Amino acid sequence: MTTPAMPKAVLQFFEASRKGDADSWADSFAEDALFHDPVGTEPLQGREAIRAFIASVIPDFDPFLGLTPLEAHNVGEFTAVSWRGAAVSTAGKPVNWSGINVYQLNGEGLIQEAKAYFDHAIFAAQLADN
């Protein structure tokens, strides 16, 4: 599968997710970024809060296979990406989900705000079955 063309920070977001690298994943964000994961929940505020959140989630899986971008649409400082996520719970059960993220980049090319649109109930139900 070919990775769609997208800005460097957004590409880093996806590559780091597939490596399970919380530091690199968080480093794709600006210091004062907002991350709505998912939209409708209280956003994470700041790179360090984002890093702590990511680092707390990855150990819940063995392995965390990450997010794979399927399609990207770039307009000015905004990028929308459809993606699929995959992981295996620590109990050995597959977890699959998908969504669309919308990114707004700052003047330095880092993610200033990310909004993740996915059905969290479907994601959580798969974990509840484990």
C-alpha positions, -999 to +999 in steps of 0.1 A: +000+000+000+013+034-009+012+061+018-007+091+006+011+125+003+007+147+034+027+172+053+058+160+072+043+163+107+012+144+097+033+117+081+054+115+113+021+112+133+012+080+114+047+065+111+053+070+149+019+053+157+029+023+137+062+021+155+046+026+189+069+055+195+052+079+219+080+104+218+081+108+180+043+107+179+040+136+204+068+155+187+046+159+156+026+183+177+033+219+186+041+226+222+007+242+228-013+218+205-048+205+211-057+169+204-094+159+204-092+121+206-120+115+198-140+147+190-166+152+217-142+145+245-121+170+264-091+177+242-056+170+254-038+203+258-001+206+251+026+182+237+035+168+271-002+159+279-004+143+244+028+124+250+016+111+284-017+100+269-001+081+241+025+065+264-003+053+287-023+037+258+004+018+240+011-007+268-026-018+268-018-037+236+006-064+225+013-053+199-001-019+191+001-020+153-009+017+148-028+038+124-025+034+087-034+063+065-056+055+035-063+088+019-052+124+025-066+157+014-045+188+018-059+223+017-037+251+029-028+245+066-054+217+069-051+180+061-078+154+064-068+118+065-089+086+065-072+058+084-075+023+099-062+013+133-052-021+144-038-036+176-039-068+196-051-067+232-029-080+260-054-108+261-046-117+225-078-104+209-077-083+177-089-047+179-097-028+147-112+006+142-112+034+116-118+071+113-109+104+098-085+129+114-084+166+106-051+184+113-044+221+113-007+229+111+011+260+125+036+282+108+064+258+117+047+229+101+038+211+133+003+200+142-014+228+161-047+210+164-059+174+156-094+162+156-100+125+155-134+113+143-141+077+151-167+056+170-151+052+204-179+029+215-169+003+189-132+006+199-141+003+236-165-027+230-137-047+215-115-041+245-144-049+269-147-083+253-111-091+262 
